[in-house]
Amino acid sequence: METGQIALNFERGLAECYGTCREYVAARVHQQGKPQKAIAADMDYSPSDLSRKLAQNPDDSRRFTLDDLETYMKVTGDTKPVLYLVEKFLAQVNPDEIERQIQALQEKLAQSKAGQ
């Protein structure tokens, strides 16, 4: 008789650790191997401007936008904010629907690889 090993993971998920995607990105900026000022420069912002955008000040007109998120992911290669959003909003989705979406993404990936 073969015996298997079970691994238990008690780590909280991304969406449980951060209230918003912006909070998660702010934490990731500080965790990156690059200094914040380098990330800010790559995004064409000053370090203080990036900090201000990532701050949680509802009265400030400078906000971290969806365009900023896309730029952040492009310059850092960090796609984990997408995983945060998937975990937060798709966790309640029917598993069959998730499977369908994964299959569609895999087909697009295969088409993309074939076109290279």
VOPAGU-2260 file (C-alpha; in pm, 1 decimal, decimal comma):
REM VOPAGU-2260
SITE   aa  ch    i         X         Y         Z
SITE  MET   A    0       0,0       0,0       0,0
SITE  GLU   A    1     138,1     340,2     -98,2
SITE  THR   A    2     113,7     628,8     137,3
SITE  GLY   A    3      89,6     989,1      31,2
SITE  GLN   A    4     198,5    1304,6     194,6
SITE  ILE   A    5     -35,2    1590,4     271,6
SITE  ALA   A    6      85,1    1949,0     281,1
SITE  LEU   A    7    -123,4    2203,8     464,3
SITE  ASN   A    8     -90,2    2571,7     386,8
SITE  PHE   A    9    -205,3    2806,2     660,8
SITE  GLU   A   10    -101,6    3123,2     482,9
SITE  ARG   A   11    -377,1    3372,6     422,9
SITE  GLY   A   12    -458,4    3454,9      62,9
SITE  LEU   A   13    -366,3    3783,5    -100,6
SITE  ALA   A   14    -720,7    3918,4     -82,9
SITE  GLU   A   15    -735,9    3837,8     288,0
SITE  CYS   A   16    -412,0    4025,3     359,0
SITE  TYR   A   17    -489,5    4347,0     168,1
SITE  GLY   A   18    -814,2    4540,9     150,4
SITE  THR   A   19    -756,4    4675,0    -200,0
SITE  CYS   A   20    -540,0    4605,5    -500,1
SITE  ARG   A   21    -380,7    4948,4    -452,1
SITE  GLU   A   22    -273,6    4851,0     -99,2
SITE  TYR   A   23    -130,3    4529,0    -237,3
SITE  VAL   A   24      65,8    4713,9    -509,5
SITE  ALA   A   25     197,5    4960,7    -250,4
SITE  ALA   A   26     327,6    4669,2     -45,0
SITE  ARG   A   27     477,9    4505,9    -355,4
SITE  VAL   A   28     659,2    4828,3    -449,5
SITE  HIS   A   29     836,5    4813,2    -114,0
SITE  GLN   A   30     907,7    4437,6    -148,1
SITE  GLN   A   31    1056,1    4451,9    -498,6
SITE  GLY   A   32    1425,8    4392,4    -543,6
SITE  LYS   A   33    1448,0    4737,4    -706,4
SITE  PRO   A   34    1442,7    5052,5    -496,6
SITE  GLN   A   35    1115,4    5245,0    -502,7
SITE  LYS   A   36    1284,6    5537,0    -676,5
SITE  ALA   A   37    1387,3    5306,8    -964,5
SITE  ILE   A   38    1032,7    5175,8   -1002,4
SITE  ALA   A   39     899,9    5533,3    -991,4
SITE  ALA   A   40    1150,0    5641,8   -1257,8
SITE  ASP   A   41    1055,6    5346,1   -1480,8
SITE  MET   A   42     692,0    5453,8   -1446,5
SITE  ASP   A   43     793,3    5812,5   -1532,6
SITE  TYR   A   44     709,0    5944,8   -1184,2
SITE  SER   A   45     913,3    6097,8    -907,4
SITE  PRO   A   46     941,3    5876,9    -596,7
SITE  SER   A   47     722,8    6121,1    -401,8
SITE  ASP   A   48     458,7    6121,7    -677,6
SITE  LEU   A   49     442,4    5741,2    -678,2
SITE  SER   A   50     419,9    5736,8    -298,0
SITE  ARG   A   51     142,4    5994,2    -310,1
SITE  LYS   A   52     -51,6    5792,6    -569,4
SITE  LEU   A   53     -19,8    5477,4    -358,6
SITE  ALA   A   54    -113,6    5652,6     -32,6
SITE  GLN   A   55    -459,9    5603,9     104,1
SITE  ASN   A   56    -573,9    5966,5     102,9
SITE  PRO   A   57    -927,3    6001,5     -39,3
SITE  ASP   A   58    -896,2    6382,1     -52,0
SITE  ASP   A   59    -592,4    6371,9    -279,9
SITE  SER   A   60    -665,8    6417,5    -649,2
SITE  ARG   A   61    -365,9    6199,6    -740,0
SITE  ARG   A   62    -487,2    5842,7    -745,8
SITE  PHE   A   63    -331,9    5518,4    -858,6
SITE  THR   A   64    -528,4    5445,2   -1176,4
SITE  LEU   A   65    -579,0    5135,4   -1385,9
SITE  ASP   A   66    -332,5    5283,7   -1634,8
SITE  ASP   A   67     -81,9    5315,4   -1349,1
SITE  LEU   A   68    -140,8    4949,8   -1260,7
SITE  GLU   A   69     -72,6    4841,7   -1618,0
SITE  THR   A   70     243,5    5053,3   -1628,4
SITE  TYR   A   71     357,0    4911,6   -1293,4
SITE  MET   A   72     311,4    4554,9   -1419,3
SITE  LYS   A   73     489,2    4635,0   -1745,9
SITE  VAL   A   74     796,4    4795,7   -1588,8
SITE  THR   A   75     833,8    4550,7   -1298,8
SITE  GLY   A   76     715,1    4229,9   -1464,8
SITE  ASP   A   77     507,1    4175,7   -1149,7
SITE  THR   A   78     174,1    4024,1   -1252,6
SITE  LYS   A   79      68,9    3929,4    -899,7
SITE  PRO   A   80    -182,6    4216,6    -878,3
SITE  VAL   A   81    -384,6    4019,5   -1134,7
SITE  LEU   A   82    -371,8    3717,8    -903,4
SITE  TYR   A   83    -493,2    3939,6    -619,6
SITE  LEU   A   84    -793,1    4045,8    -829,5
SITE  VAL   A   85    -864,8    3689,3    -941,5
SITE  GLU   A   86    -856,1    3566,9    -583,5
SITE  LYS   A   87   -1074,8    3851,7    -461,4
SITE  PHE   A   88   -1339,8    3844,3    -732,4
SITE  LEU   A   89   -1335,8    3498,9    -888,6
SITE  ALA   A   90   -1313,7    3292,5    -570,9
SITE  GLN   A   91   -1693,3    3292,2    -549,8
SITE  VAL   A   92   -1739,8    3199,5    -915,2
SITE  ASN   A   93   -1867,6    2858,1   -1014,1
SITE  PRO   A   94   -1568,7    2620,1   -1056,4
SITE  ASP   A   95   -1701,5    2511,4   -1397,3
SITE  GLU   A   96   -1689,9    2874,2   -1513,0
SITE  ILE   A   97   -1331,6    2907,7   -1390,4
SITE  GLU   A   98   -1238,2    2590,8   -1581,5
SITE  ARG   A   99   -1397,8    2736,0   -1896,3
SITE  GLN   A  100   -1203,4    3060,1   -1856,4
SITE  ILE   A  101    -877,3    2873,3   -1795,7
SITE  GLN   A  102    -937,0    2665,5   -2107,9
SITE  ALA   A  103   -1001,9    2980,5   -2312,3
SITE  LEU   A  104    -680,1    3138,3   -2181,4
SITE  GLN   A  105    -483,1    2822,3   -2259,4
SITE  GLU   A  106    -618,6    2825,6   -2614,2
SITE  LYS   A  107    -517,1    3190,6   -2656,3
SITE  LEU   A  108    -171,1    3109,5   -2520,7
SITE  ALA   A  109    -134,6    2822,0   -2766,5
SITE  GLN   A  110    -242,6    3047,0   -3053,9
SITE  SER   A  111       3,9    3312,1   -2941,8
SITE  LYS   A  112     289,2    3061,2   -2931,4
SITE  ALA   A  113     195,2    2924,1   -3273,7
SITE  GLY   A  114     199,3    3276,3   -3420,5
SITE  GLN   A  115     555,2    3351,1   -3305,1
